[in-house]
Amino acid sequence: MALRRVTFVVHDKKPVIIIPEETVTAEQIRHAARNFQYVMDEDCSIIYDSEARTFRLTQMVDSQALDDSRFTVVGHAKVIQDTKATFPAFKSAHIPRPPNAWIIYRSQKSKEIRKELPHATAGYISTVVSHMWKLEPRETRLRYNAKAVEAHRLHKEMYPGYKYNANKKTK
């Protein structure tokens, strides 16, 4: 088996770092994402490519443009005010919650609706997708539940100390 390496490419005028999953730990991918975000001075998305079994670091992606059967957004590194002056501030960066089955479904279906109705509001799309979800057969819901379980597993690897706190208020 050939050793896969980290690759740097430019796609649609955006830099992308592709990291094979077997070459990196969750802590290393988090650190790389924070560094990428710091250098680019823009929010960064961490995307898992289930087909190629790689992580991709790129500037914040439009989730509407991703193929949900292949790609899953597993995290973000967000710009914190004055990060250029206070690089250690990353310790207080917000960790996103792992997506559940409904969120993954909504993301995929929203893309499809947005292609057909580019001027539809987010509220309208959410209402339509909610009705679609309620009408989906059990098999479809189970498929999205499996995607959510995988996203949760990847999230747990990336953020091992993460614990959701609904009452957390940041100032």
N, C-alpha and C positions, 0 to 999 in steps of 0.2 A: 504494500500500500504506500503510495507516494505521500510524502509529508506536505500538508497544505500550509500555506503561509498567509500572513496578513497582507492584504492588498489595498492600495490606495487608488481610487479611480475618480473620474469626474463624470457625472451623469446629469444631463440637463443643466449644465453649468454649475452644478453643486458638487462639492467634494464629498466622497463617500469612502469610509474605511470599512472593509469587509474582513471580518475576523472569524476563522473557523472555530466552531464551538469547542473542539477538543484541545485548542491551544490556549484557552483562557478560562479563568475562574470568574465567578460572579463578581467578586470584589474588583478584579482587574478590569472587567468590562465597565463597571460603574466608574472606576477611576479614569479609564480611557475616555468615557463619555464626558465626564466633567472637564478633562483637559481639552477635548475637542470643542466643547462649548466655550471654554475660556478663550481658546485661540481664535475661534470664529466670531466670538462675541455675539452669538445668537443662540437661541434655544436649540437643543439637540435631541433627536429621537433615537432610541435604541430599538431596532427592529430585528425580530428573529425570522429568518428565512427557513421554513421547515423543509423545503425541498433540497436546498443546498446545505442545510445544517450549519448556517453561519449567522453571526450577528452583524448588523450593518449600523454604523454610526453616520448620521447625516443631519443636515440642518432640519429643523422641525418640519415634518412631512404633513401634507394634507391627507388625512386618513381616507378621504374620498378617492384618492388615487391609488391606494394599495389593493392588491389582489388578496382578499381575506382568506382564500383557501390556501395561500402560500405564506403570506406575511402576517406577523402579529407584532403590534407595538407593545413592547414589554417595559418601557420606561422612558424617562426624559431627563435631561439635564437642563434646568432652566436658568436663565440669566437672573442673578440676584443683583439688586441695586448696588452699584459701586464694586462689582466683582474685580474690576481692574485694580482697584486700590486695596481690596481686602480678599485676596485669593482664599484664605482659610475659611471664609464664610460659607463654603460649600457644605460644611457639616450641618448647616441649618436648612439646606435645600429641601424643598417639598418632595416627598416620595409619593407618586401616584398610586391609587388603589389598583389592584389587579382587576381586569375587566371580567364581568360575569357574562353568562350566556346572552342575556338581553342586550347588553352593551355591544357585544361582538356582532350580534344579529342586526342591531340598529345601525351600526357603522356600515356594514355591508349593504344593507337594503337602502340606506340613505344615499350611498353612492349611485346605486341603480336609479333611484328616483331623481336624484340631482341631474343625471345624464338626460333623462326624459323631460324634466321640468327644471331647467337651470335657474329660473327666477322664483321658485317655491321658497317660502320662508321655513326656517328651522322648526317652528311650531307646527306648521302644516305637515311637514315631513314626519315629525315625531308622532303626530296623531295617526297618520296613515300607516306608519310602520308598526305602531302599537296595535292597530286593528289587524294587520297582517300577522303579527306574532300570535295573537289570540286564535287565529284561524289555522295556524300551522299544525301539521300532523305531529304526533308524538315522536316519530323517527327524526324529523327535522330538529325538534327541540333537543333531543338527545345528542344529535350531531354538534349542536352549538354548546351543549353542556360539556361535551368532550373537549371542545376547543377552549372553553373556559377553564377546565381542569388543567390543561396543558399550559395556558397562560398563567394560572396560579402557581404551578410548579416552577416555571421560569422566573416569575416574580419572587418566589420564595428563595430561589438560588441567588438572585441579584440583590435582594434586600433581606438577608437572614434575620435581622433584628426588628423588622417591620411589624408594627402592631397598630391596627386601625384605632383611632380615638375620635369619635364623633364630636366630642366637646372641645377638641383642641382649637385654641384661638391663637394665631400668630400676630404679633405686633411689630 
